[in-house]
């Protein structure tokens, strides 16, 4: 939901529209260079090539902005879910009377009956 909200925001939409416009413009310039390049002067070819490179740089910049917005949201969600997960695990420890809880990598062997992951997931889903 929050990713959908981000993608619906005015700033994100503006950047997305700019990205699409730059992609279209860049594609058109590349096609023009392929089609008309042989009949263009060296100066015209160099100018069009420079514009293509500038557009490519702009594309990378706008693409990074969009990625950074999504990455920032993902980090926020990860932090928030991490806190909720800790709370749920602590509740399960108390309610189930768990005396020892090991990380999966810390145990040499553990019967699946000791795995509380499904219970944590269920409680996280209920807390939404």
C-alpha positions as CSV (number, residue, x, y, z in Angstrom):
1,X,0.0,0.0,0.0
2,X,2.7,2.5,0.9
3,X,4.7,1.7,-2.2
4,X,1.5,2.3,-4.2
5,X,1.0,5.6,-2.3
6,X,4.6,6.6,-3.2
7,X,4.1,5.8,-6.8
8,X,0.9,7.8,-6.8
9,X,2.6,10.9,-5.3
10,X,3.1,14.0,-7.4
11,X,6.9,14.1,-7.1
12,X,7.3,10.4,-8.0
13,X,4.9,10.8,-11.0
14,X,6.7,13.8,-12.2
15,X,10.0,11.9,-12.1
16,X,8.4,8.9,-13.8
17,X,7.0,11.1,-16.6
18,X,10.4,12.8,-17.0
19,X,12.1,9.3,-17.2
20,X,9.6,8.1,-19.9
21,X,10.0,11.3,-21.9
22,X,13.8,11.0,-21.8
23,X,13.6,7.4,-22.9
24,X,11.4,8.3,-25.8
25,X,13.6,11.3,-26.8
26,X,16.8,9.2,-26.5
27,X,15.3,6.4,-28.6
28,X,14.2,8.9,-31.3
29,X,17.7,10.5,-31.4
30,X,19.4,7.1,-31.7
31,X,17.0,6.2,-34.5
32,X,17.7,9.5,-36.3
33,X,21.5,8.9,-36.0
34,X,21.1,5.4,-37.5
35,X,18.9,6.6,-40.3
36,X,20.3,10.0,-41.2
37,X,23.8,9.6,-39.8
38,X,25.4,8.7,-43.2
39,X,24.0,11.9,-44.8
40,X,24.8,14.2,-41.8
41,X,28.0,16.2,-41.6
42,X,30.6,15.2,-39.0
43,X,29.6,18.2,-36.9
44,X,25.9,17.2,-37.0
45,X,26.7,13.6,-36.1
46,X,28.9,14.8,-33.2
47,X,26.2,17.2,-31.9
48,X,23.5,14.5,-32.0
49,X,25.9,12.0,-30.3
50,X,26.5,14.6,-27.6
51,X,22.8,15.1,-27.1
52,X,22.3,11.3,-26.9
53,X,25.0,11.1,-24.2
54,X,23.5,14.0,-22.3
55,X,20.1,12.4,-22.4
56,X,21.6,9.1,-21.2
57,X,23.1,10.9,-18.3
58,X,19.8,12.6,-17.5
59,X,18.1,9.2,-17.7
60,X,20.5,7.7,-15.2
61,X,20.0,10.7,-12.8
62,X,16.2,10.5,-12.9
63,X,16.3,6.7,-12.6
64,X,18.5,7.0,-9.5
65,X,16.1,9.5,-8.0
66,X,13.2,7.0,-8.4
67,X,15.3,4.2,-7.0
68,X,16.4,6.2,-4.0
69,X,12.7,7.1,-3.2
70,X,11.8,3.4,-3.3
71,X,14.9,2.4,-1.4
72,X,14.1,5.0,1.4
73,X,10.6,3.6,1.7
74,X,11.8,0.0,1.8
75,X,14.3,0.9,4.6
76,X,11.6,2.6,6.6
77,X,9.3,-0.4,6.2
78,X,12.0,-2.8,7.1
79,X,12.8,-0.8,10.3
80,X,9.1,-0.6,11.2
81,X,8.5,-4.3,10.5
82,X,11.6,-5.1,12.5
83,X,10.3,-3.4,15.5
84,X,6.9,-5.1,15.1
85,X,8.6,-8.5,14.7
86,X,10.6,-8.0,17.9
87,X,7.4,-7.1,19.8
88,X,5.6,-10.2,18.4
89,X,8.5,-12.5,19.2
90,X,8.6,-11.2,22.7
91,X,4.9,-11.7,23.1
92,X,5.2,-15.3,21.9
93,X,8.1,-16.0,24.2
94,X,5.9,-15.0,27.1
95,X,2.7,-16.6,26.0
96,X,4.4,-19.9,24.8
97,X,6.7,-20.1,27.8
98,X,9.8,-20.3,25.5
99,X,12.9,-20.6,27.7
100,X,15.5,-20.5,24.9
101,X,15.2,-19.0,21.4
102,X,18.0,-19.5,18.9
103,X,18.6,-18.0,15.5
104,X,18.4,-20.6,12.8
105,X,22.2,-20.2,12.1
106,X,23.1,-20.7,15.8
107,X,21.5,-24.1,16.1
108,X,23.2,-27.3,14.9
109,X,19.9,-29.1,14.8
110,X,16.3,-28.1,15.6
111,X,13.1,-30.0,15.1
112,X,10.6,-28.1,13.0
113,X,8.2,-28.1,16.0
114,X,10.4,-25.5,17.6
115,X,10.1,-23.1,14.7
116,X,7.9,-20.1,15.7
117,X,8.2,-18.3,12.3
118,X,4.7,-19.2,11.2
119,X,3.3,-17.9,14.5
120,X,5.3,-14.6,14.2
121,X,4.1,-14.2,10.6
122,X,0.5,-14.8,11.5
123,X,0.6,-12.3,14.4
124,X,2.3,-9.7,12.1
125,X,-0.4,-10.2,9.5
126,X,-3.1,-9.8,12.2
127,X,-1.6,-6.5,13.4
128,X,-1.9,-4.7,10.1
